[in-house]
Amino acid sequence: MSPVPAARAASSSSAMASSASGGVGLQAIHVAAGILRDASGRVLVTERLGDSPFAGLWEFPGGKIVAGESAESALSRELREELGVAIDECEHFMRVEHRYSDRQVVIEFYLVTGWRSVPAGLEGQAIRWVAPGLLHSDELLPADMPVLKALQASTASVRKCLSET
């Protein structure tokens, strides 16, 4: 385990249904991210590269929504560019607003339930499939934590239901 950088300590997340104002004086960045889940329930995460903020941490793949682009279009574009996959089916999972010390991010997370091609790190980033319960908070982007908690809760509910039958 690596120590938590100070930049991560100065951030906060919340899952929200309202739109983001970006906060006073903070730059608001709108992002679309995909949660690709395999038949075993594992999710795909990608490692942030080089000199990007939070380099070395893992995240759900995606990227910025450009002006005039829908979140679904941005997600499709980003997953094609980053992973070489084409989305066949996706559904909105949750919206997260996260405040870092220098910016506010608003992330639309989508469960990607159908895609074509085998995901690969086309930008040189490492990728891995991991069970949500095996991801640790110190290795994941802070803004992705509410999603991880929701995935872990849904996996626990499924396990509980199966054990009761």
Helices and strands as residue ranges (DSSP letters): H 6-9, E 12-15, E 27-36, E 43-47, E 58-59, E 62-64, H 71-83, E 86-99, E 103-116, E 127-130, G 132-134, G 137-139, G 142-144, H 145-163
